Amino acid sequence: MPCPQHHGKHPWWFTTAISTEDAEVEYGDDPRPDQWCLGKGSLICEMRDGPPANARLIASAPELLAALESAAELAEGAIKLLRQLNMESGRIAAECVLRDARAAIARATGGNAS
C-alpha cells in the first residue's frame, strides 16, 4: 500500500508498506505529519530505503512459494521418468532444478531442504 503521508512525493513511497487486504488507514488527532495507524487490518512489513520491486516480491511470497513447491514436485516426476528412459543428461538437469527449488523453499520457510 502507498505510504499514507508521503505518497506521490517520491517514487519509492508508493509501495512502502505491505498490509493485509482489509487494511484501512486512520489518522488521529496528533498534529505530527507522520502519525497514522491502521484502524482495520494488519501491517505485515514496512519497506525502507529499497526499490518498489522488493515490496512486490515480499507481497507475492506466498504465490512464489507455491510455485517453487510445484516446480519441485514436477522435477521429482521428471527425474523418475528420465531415469526410466535412461536419459542421464536430462535427469542431471532435473536434479539441479530440484536441488535449487528445495534450497529456495528451505530458505523461505526456515526449514531444511528435503
C-alpha positions in Angstrom: 0.0 0.0 0.0 1.2 3.6 -0.5 2.6 5.5 2.4 -0.4 7.5 3.7 1.7 10.6 4.4 4.3 10.6 1.6 2.6 9.1 -1.4 3.4 11.0 -4.6 6.4 12.8 -3.1 8.9 10.2 -4.3 8.5 7.1 -6.5 9.6 4.8 -3.7 6.9 6.0 -1.3 4.3 4.3 -3.5 4.9 0.8 -2.1 6.4 1.2 1.3 4.0 -0.9 3.4 2.7 -4.3 2.9 -0.6 -5.0 4.8 -3.4 -7.4 4.9 -6.1 -6.8 2.2 -8.6 -5.4 4.8 -6.2 -2.7 6.0 -7.7 0.8 6.5 -5.6 3.8 7.4 -6.8 6.1 10.2 -5.4 9.5 11.2 -5.6 10.5 14.8 -5.6 13.9 16.5 -1.8 14.0 16.6 -0.6 17.1 14.8 2.7 15.5 13.7 2.5 14.7 9.9 3.7 11.1 10.2 1.1 9.9 12.7 -1.2 7.4 11.2 -2.2 3.8 12.1 -4.3 1.0 10.8 -7.9 1.1 12.1 -8.5 -2.2 10.5 -6.2 -5.0 9.2 -2.6 -5.6 10.0 0.7 -4.3 8.8 2.9 -7.2 7.6 6.1 -5.2 7.0 7.4 -1.8 6.0 10.0 -1.2 3.3 12.7 1.3 4.0 15.3 2.6 1.5 14.6 0.0 -1.1 13.1 -0.3 -4.6 9.4 -0.9 -5.1 10.2 -4.3 -6.6 11.2 -5.5 -3.2 7.8 -4.7 -1.8 6.1 -6.5 -4.7 8.4 -9.5 -4.2 7.5 -9.8 -0.5 3.8 -9.4 -1.2 3.9 -12.2 -3.7 5.9 -14.5 -1.5 3.0 -17.0 -0.8 2.4 -17.4 -4.6 6.2 -17.8 -5.2 6.5 -20.4 -2.5 3.6 -22.4 -4.0 5.3 -22.1 -7.5 8.6 -23.4 -6.0 6.8 -26.3 -4.4 5.0 -27.2 -7.7 8.4 -26.9 -9.5 10.0 -29.3 -7.0 7.1 -31.8 -7.5 7.4 -31.6 -11.3 11.1 -32.1 -11.1 10.7 -35.2 -8.9 8.4 -36.7 -11.5 10.7 -35.7 -14.4 13.6 -37.4 -12.6 11.7 -40.6 -12.2 10.7 -40.6 -15.9 14.2 -39.6 -17.2 15.7 -42.4 -15.0 13.4 -44.9 -16.6 14.2 -43.7 -20.1 17.9 -43.8 -19.3 18.3 -40.1 -20.2 21.2 -39.2 -18.0 21.8 -35.6 -19.0 18.1 -34.7 -18.7 18.0 -36.4 -15.3 21.0 -34.5 -14.0 19.5 -31.2 -15.2 16.2 -32.0 -13.4 18.1 -32.9 -10.3 19.7 -29.5 -10.4 16.3 -27.8 -10.7 15.0 -29.9 -7.8 18.0 -29.1 -5.6 17.7 -25.4 -6.3 13.9 -25.4 -5.7 14.3 -27.3 -2.4 17.1 -24.9 -1.2 14.9 -21.9 -2.0 12.0 -23.5 -0.2 14.2 -24.1 2.8 15.4 -20.5 2.9 11.9 -19.2 2.6 10.5 -21.4 5.3 13.4 -21.6 7.6 13.5 -25.3 7.2 15.9 -27.8 5.6 15.8 -28.8 2.0 14.4 -32.3 1.8 
